[in-house]
Amino acid sequence: MKSESTHDYSHDYRYRHIEVTRRDDVMIIALNRPDKLNGVDMTMFDELIDISRRLKRDHQLRAVILSGNGGNFSSGLDFSAMMANKRFAARLLFKVWPGSANRAQQVSANWRSLSVPVIAVIEGYCWGAGLQIALGADFRICAPNANLSIMESKMGLTSDMAGSLGLREVMSKDQAMRISMCATQLDAAKSLELGLVTEVHDAPMQAAEALCQEIALKSPDVTAAIKHIYTRYWTEPAWKLLAYETYSQVRIMLGQNFKQAQKGLRNKTIARFKNRQKYW
């Protein structure tokens, strides 16, 4: 994975409330309303959905890092901005059919559908909508000063941004219910103890970039297969998981990147992988 060239995609896509920078095959997306503690408004909803959809079609991409500018990930939903227009709630909650993700849920669920690992770098506040977004990531690396909370019950609401999908995979049901019902604020150490975060690190962005480097040494087809095996089938019946494992293995072995991996092993060199198969 290269890292010497960067490009600011926020100008290309004309984003206002997220900052998008690509370092070759890693996309870094920063919530960018630091004066509002990166509170999530309708513009940020729209921009996060747009960039996640664009990245799903990018077969050169190897990883995504989510972060927040100004020392905080996000303090949650910007209620004053969202209440300024009554149509915003209807836009967020509308569904084509009950099982589909509405716009509120897509800012979390869309990261799960990508074929590359998504890493949330959490500093400062990560509350409510911010934590829902972070729960869509595959890994959450937080700074010692991080403060996490599923804050919705404090506002008289239940969480409806798809974070429950990730929460049920990393925490026991009783603990998840407790922190959700009580809007408990968790420091970094407690979040790690409960499984809510993957790692606590003094320099979380550097840790995230190091993880990207490590993952990039492996075939992008293998990375994609592993992500989908765990994300799509973690709670499915055993026969579905076993079937998808075998199907993925066959797809991998028929691809060019399997040959590159074998060549690297034979020659004891770093494999030079091609873009991810379009299947994933």
N, C-alpha and C positions, 0 to 999 in steps of 0.2 A: 504494500500500500504506500503510495506516494503522499507527501504532505507539503511539498515546497511551494506549490501554486495554490492561490486562493482566488475566489471570485464571489462578489457580492450579488446574490440573486435577488435581493430585496428590490433593487432598481429594476431588474428585468421584469419581475412580477408585480412591481409597484405596490408592495406590501407596506402598510402603515404601522401595524401594531405587532408584527413579528419581524425579526432580522434573520435573514437566511444567507449563510455563507457556505460555499462548497470548497473542501480541500480535497481535490481530485475525486476520490470515491467515497468520501464521508461528507454527509450533509449535517451542518450544525444549525439548528433552529432555536432562536432565542425569543422568548416572550419579551416584548419591547414596549412596555408602558411603565418604566421605572418610577415615574412621578405618581402613579396609581398603584404602586407595589405589584405591577403586572396583573391588575384586576382584569378579568375576562369580560369583554364587551362583545357586541354583535359583530363588529369588524374582525376581532380576533377569532371568533368562532368561524367566520367565513374564510379567513386567511389560512387557518390551521387545516380546515377541510380541503381547501384548494391545494395546498402544498402536499398534503398526504396523498391525495389522488394523483398528483403529478409524479410523485416518487414511486408509486406503485408500478408505473410503466417504465421506470429507469432500470435497465438490466445491467448497467455498469456499476450501480450503487452497491456499496458493501456494508454501510452502517449509517445510522442516524443518531445524532445526539440532540436531546431536548434540554434546554436550560432557560434561565431567566436573567435578564439584565438588571443591574442595580443592586445586586446582593440578595435578591429574593427570587424564588421560583414563581410563585403567584399567591396572593392573599385570597384568591377565590373570585367568585362572580362579582362584577361591578354592578351592584343593584341599582344605584342611581342612574347609571347609563342605560341599563336594560329596562328600567321602568319608564324611561322617557318616551318610549314608543310601545303602545299596547300590542302592536303586531309582532313584536320580537318574540314573545312567548309562543304565539301560534306558529311562527316559523320554526322555532326550535323543537317544539313538541310534535309537530305533524308527522305522521307516518303513512307510508303507502300501504303497509299491512302490519299487523301487530308485532310480528317477530323481527321486523327490519329495524335498523338503527336510525333514529331521527337525527337531526342536526346536532342536538345537544350531546347525543351519545357518540356521534362520529368522531369528535375531537379526541376521544379515548380509543374507541373500537377500531378506527382506521389504522392505528399504529400496529395493532395485532395482525392485521391482514397483509402488512408488508412482508416481503420475503427476505428481509435483512434484519439483523438485531437493532433494536431501538433502546437507547440508554438515556435515562433521565438523570440529569445532574441537578441535585437539589441543594440550594443554599437558602437560609433564612426561612421565611414563611412558605409553606406549601399546604394551603388550606382549601377546603371545599372543592370548587371547580379545578383548582390547581392540582390537588391530589388526584382527582378523577383523571385528569390528563396524564399525570405521571404513572398511574396504575395501568395505563395502556401500553407502557413501555415494558420491555423484557427484563431490564435491569434498572435498579434505582440506586445510584451512588450519591450519598449525601455528606455534606460538611458537618462537623461537630455542632455547629450553631443552628442546624435545621430544626424546624418545628412543624410537625405534620398533624393534620386533623381532618377527619371527615366531618365538616362543619354544618352540613345541611340541616340536621335536626334542630340546631340552635336557631335557625331561621324559620322554623315551622315547616320544613320540607323534608322529603326523603331524597336520597341521592338518585339521580336519573341521568347519569352521564356515562354509563357502561363501566364505571370503575369496579362494580361488583364482579365483573368477569375476571379481572385480575385478582381482586381481593380474595375470592373463594379458592384461588389456586395457591396463595402464599400464606394464608392464615387459617387457623381453626375457626369453625363457625361461631363458637361462643365468644371468642375474642373479637372477631369481626363485628358481631352484633353489638357487643358492649361498646366498642369505640364509636360505632355508628350511632347508636341510640343516645349516647352521652356526649357526643361531640368532643371526645377526649383529645386534649393536646398532648402530643408525644414528642419527647426530645429524640435526638439521634440514637442514643443508646437504647432506649425503650423500643424505638421503631425497629432497630436491628434485632432485638430480642424477640419481638413478635413476628418477625419475618416480613415486615412491611417494606424494608429496604434490603438491598443486597449487600451493601458495604458502607462503612463510614470511613471517610478519608479526609485528611487535612487539605488535600488539593484534589477535589472531586473531578474537576474537568481533566486534569492530567491523568487521573486514574481511568476515566472514561476513554480518553484517547489511547492509553496503553492497551486497554481491552480491545479497542478497534484494531490496533496493530496486531494483536495476538490472533484475533479472529480472521484477519485478512490473510494470514499464512495458510488458511485452510481453503478448500474448494468452495466457491460461492454456491454451488449446487448442493453440497453437503450442508452448509449453513442454512440454506433455505429449507431443505428437507427436515432438518432437526427442528427448526422453528415451527414449521407447520405440524409436525408430528405432535409436539408438545402443546401448541396453542389450540389446534383444532380437535385433538383427540385425547387430551389429558383426562377429561371426565367422561369420555365415551366408553361404551362396552369394549371388552378386551378384543373381540373379533375385529372391530373396526380399526383399532390401533394396530393390531398385527397385520391386517390387510394393507394398511397404508404404509407401514414400515417396508413390507416386501415390494410394494409398487414403487416406492421411492427409491429403493435400492436398485431395482432394475433400470429405472430412469437414469440414475446416476452412472451406472456401469456402461450405459449406452452413449454417454456424453463425452465430449472432448476433454472436459476437466478431469475426468477419471484417468484418462491417458496421461495428462499432465502431472497428476499426483503420482502416478506410478513411475513416470520418468524421473521425477525429482527424487523419489526413494531410491531408484536404481543408481542414479548418478550422485546421490548425497548432496543435492543442491536444492535451493528454494524453488518450488514449482512456480511456473509462470502461467497463471490461470487466465482463461478467457472469460468473457462476460457470462453471467448466469443464464442458464437455459431459459427460454421464453415460457416453458411450462410453468415455472414458478414465478 
